[in-house]
Amino acid sequence: MKLSPIQFIVDQLKRVPPVVYDDLGGKHVVVVGANVGLGFEAAKHFARMNPAKLILACRSQEKGEAALRKLIEETRSKVAKLWLIDLADFASVKAFVARYEQEGGRLDLLVENAAILPVQGQKVQMTADGWEPASQTNNLATSLLALLLLPRMLETAKQHNTLPRLVIVSSDVHYWSRLGSERTLLDSEDPLQIFGSEAYCTPRYERRLPPLAFLNILFTRALADRLHSKSIIVDTVNPGYCYSELRRGFTGIMTLFNWLLDLALARTTEQGARQLVWAAVGAKGEEDSLRGAYVSLAAISEPSDYVISKQGREDQNKLWDNLIDILVKVDPRVRDIVENDLAPLNVRTY
């Protein structure tokens, strides 16, 4: 599938289906990036579904506490908690996982929503781990958190006879990614290392959102292929173009352009959050159809032509191997999880 600017506008103006509800009684839910925007609105929806535990995973103590107070005021939740995690810091991700292993209990829903939007004119400031921040936050650490919490989700499925879900937020801008045509990068021995380097990012910083979303879709599909026989659903979701704190870094003419685009096309943040909720609890009775699926407007949609092409599948598997090599160096447990908790690669027909 391709997405033209006209089709993008048409999709943005379509009616957004109402939020889907489910009884989450007894279940534990984690929403990453829950202090503002899509994550906060999704967390409010989950809070109204009677979960046994709802964790708002946020980077900032101050902003997280403010979000928690607001959520409790609006939903009367008695089970919502704030836990800190900074995806731009691998040590923080590992600390969050260690805490969950000690205190979290079961894990039924993990919604990974935290992201950084690279903005034109900003100087690339590498993280302490040596990565461009959006690459680490949106892709590497999101994948690391998913893999490290995967054993707990599989254990939950076995112990409670349930079907946990892992939801990774991506975007329809992946249709406009040109990463698939950058053969020098993708054919290199370490494409993700190059992609996350200062030298690669600096001349194209404002154009990184489409490939960042694209990489999340490839990760979702690669992980789902390796979980085809397991009691867990992994999918990725497009919330659409919404009012968002992600664009708070815009300055100058970009601020005006963003204001006009918001006025003309943006969905409310709550409407965008409905897509996250559908990916997490929707399609009841047809859960297997969501394995590796790309969700948009409360339905399974087709990702870009490149993603589903033969070359796309080959690059997907190469990038998976590259990702695992990187993450094993961050946390050796990743290798054990890949070898012991994932099934042999399922070669799907697309």
Secondary structure as the mmCIF struct_conf table of DSSP 4:
data_model
#
loop_
_struct_conf.conf_type_id
_struct_conf.id
_struct_conf.beg_label_comp_id
_struct_conf.beg_label_asym_id
_struct_conf.beg_label_seq_id
_struct_conf.end_label_comp_id
_struct_conf.end_label_asym_id
_struct_conf.end_label_seq_id
HELX_RH_AL_P HELX_RH_AL_P1 PRO A 5 LEU A 13
BEND BEND1 LYS A 14 LYS A 14
HELX_LH_PP_P HELX_LH_PP_P1 ARG A 15 VAL A 20
TURN_TY1_P TURN_TY1_P1 GLY A 25 GLY A 26
STRN STRN1 HIS A 28 VAL A 32
BEND BEND2 GLY A 33 GLY A 33
BEND BEND3 ASN A 35 VAL A 36
HELX_RH_AL_P HELX_RH_AL_P2 GLY A 37 ALA A 47
TURN_TY1_P TURN_TY1_P2 ARG A 48 MET A 49
BEND BEND4 ALA A 52 ALA A 52
STRN STRN2 LYS A 53 CYS A 58
BEND BEND5 ARG A 59 ARG A 59
HELX_RH_AL_P HELX_RH_AL_P3 GLN A 61 THR A 75
BEND BEND6 LYS A 78 VAL A 79
STRN STRN3 ALA A 80 LEU A 84
TURN_TY1_P TURN_TY1_P3 LEU A 87 ALA A 88
HELX_RH_AL_P HELX_RH_AL_P4 PHE A 90 ARG A 99
HELX_RH_PI_P HELX_RH_PI_P1 TYR A 100 GLY A 104
STRN STRN4 LEU A 109 GLU A 112
TURN_TY1_P TURN_TY1_P4 GLN A 120 GLY A 121
HELX_LH_PP_P HELX_LH_PP_P2 GLN A 122 VAL A 124
TURN_TY1_P TURN_TY1_P5 ALA A 128 ASP A 129
BEND BEND7 GLY A 130 TRP A 131
HELX_RH_AL_P HELX_RH_AL_P5 PRO A 133 ALA A 134
HELX_RH_PI_P HELX_RH_PI_P2 SER A 135 LEU A 140
HELX_RH_AL_P HELX_RH_AL_P6 ALA A 141 HIS A 160
TURN_TY1_P TURN_TY1_P6 ASN A 161 ASN A 161
STRN STRN5 ARG A 165 VAL A 169
HELX_RH_3T_P HELX_RH_3T_P1 ASP A 172 TRP A 176
HELX_RH_3T_P HELX_RH_3T_P2 LEU A 179 SER A 181
HELX_RH_AL_P HELX_RH_AL_P7 ARG A 183 LEU A 186
TURN_TY1_P TURN_TY1_P7 ASP A 187 ASP A 187
BEND BEND8 SER A 188 GLU A 189
HELX_RH_AL_P HELX_RH_AL_P8 PRO A 191 PHE A 195
TURN_TY1_P TURN_TY1_P8 GLY A 196 GLY A 196
BEND BEND9 SER A 197 SER A 197
HELX_RH_AL_P HELX_RH_AL_P9 GLU A 198 CYS A 201
HELX_RH_3T_P HELX_RH_3T_P3 THR A 202 ARG A 207
HELX_RH_AL_P HELX_RH_AL_P10 LEU A 209 ASP A 225
TURN_TY1_P TURN_TY1_P9 ARG A 226 SER A 229
BEND BEND10 LYS A 230 SER A 231
STRN STRN6 ILE A 233 ASN A 238
BEND BEND11 TYR A 241 TYR A 241
STRN STRN7 CYS A 242 CYS A 242
HELX_RH_3T_P HELX_RH_3T_P4 GLU A 245 GLY A 249
TURN_TY1_P TURN_TY1_P10 GLY A 252 GLY A 252
HELX_RH_AL_P HELX_RH_AL_P11 ILE A 253 LEU A 265
HELX_LH_PP_P HELX_LH_PP_P3 ALA A 266 ALA A 266
STRN STRN8 ARG A 267 ARG A 267
HELX_LH_PP_P HELX_LH_PP_P4 THR A 268 THR A 268
HELX_RH_AL_P HELX_RH_AL_P12 THR A 269 VAL A 281
BEND BEND12 ALA A 283 ALA A 283
TURN_TY1_P TURN_TY1_P11 LYS A 284 GLY A 285
HELX_RH_3T_P HELX_RH_3T_P5 GLU A 287 LEU A 290
TURN_TY1_P TURN_TY1_P12 ARG A 291 GLY A 292
HELX_LH_PP_P HELX_LH_PP_P5 ALA A 293 ALA A 293
STRN STRN9 TYR A 294 SER A 296
BEND BEND13 LEU A 297 ALA A 299
STRN STRN10 ILE A 300 SER A 301
TURN_TY1_P TURN_TY1_P13 ASP A 305 ILE A 308
BEND BEND14 SER A 309 SER A 309
HELX_RH_AL_P HELX_RH_AL_P13 LYS A 310 VAL A 330
TURN_TY1_P TURN_TY1_P14 PRO A 332 PRO A 332
HELX_RH_AL_P HELX_RH_AL_P14 ARG A 333 ASP A 341
BEND BEND15 LEU A 342 LEU A 342
HELX_LH_PP_P HELX_LH_PP_P6 ALA A 343 ALA A 343
BEND BEND16 PRO A 344 PRO A 344
HELX_LH_PP_P HELX_LH_PP_P7 LEU A 345 LEU A 345
#
